[in-house]
C-alpha cells in the first residue's frame, strides 16, 4: 500500500510517500514549491502541482495534517485555502484520505504530543530506516503524517481503533 502524507502550507507543501508492506519504506519525498506572488496564482499553481503529483504517484491512501491554531489569521486562512485545494484534488482522484492534528502526529511518531520538529524528524529516520531526511521540516512533517496514517490503519485492522 502506498501512503501519501501532506504537510500543507502556502509556498511550501511537504509530501512524503511511503510503502507499507511488512514494514515501512520511504518511496519518495520532497516539496511542492509555490512561486507565484499573487494569491490566485499561488492557488492555481498548487492545484496544478498537486494534481500532477497524485497522477504520477497514484497513492492508495492520502493523509493531510489538520490546521492548528495560528496567531496570524491571514496566514491561517491561506493555509486553510491550500488544504481545501489539496483535499479537493484527493477527492477528485478517488483516493481515500484521512486527517490528523499536529499533536496526534507527534504522539504517533515520537510518542509525545508536544515533541519538537527535531524529535519528529529523528523518529521518521529511525522508523523508515534511512540515513537522513534532507531539506525543510515540511518534508519530515509530511513523512510523519504518512507514518501516522499507517499506524492508525494497523490499529484499525487489528480492531484496536474505531475512528
Order of alpha helices (4+ residues) and beta strands (2+ residues): beta-beta-beta-alpha-beta-alpha-beta-alpha-alpha-alpha
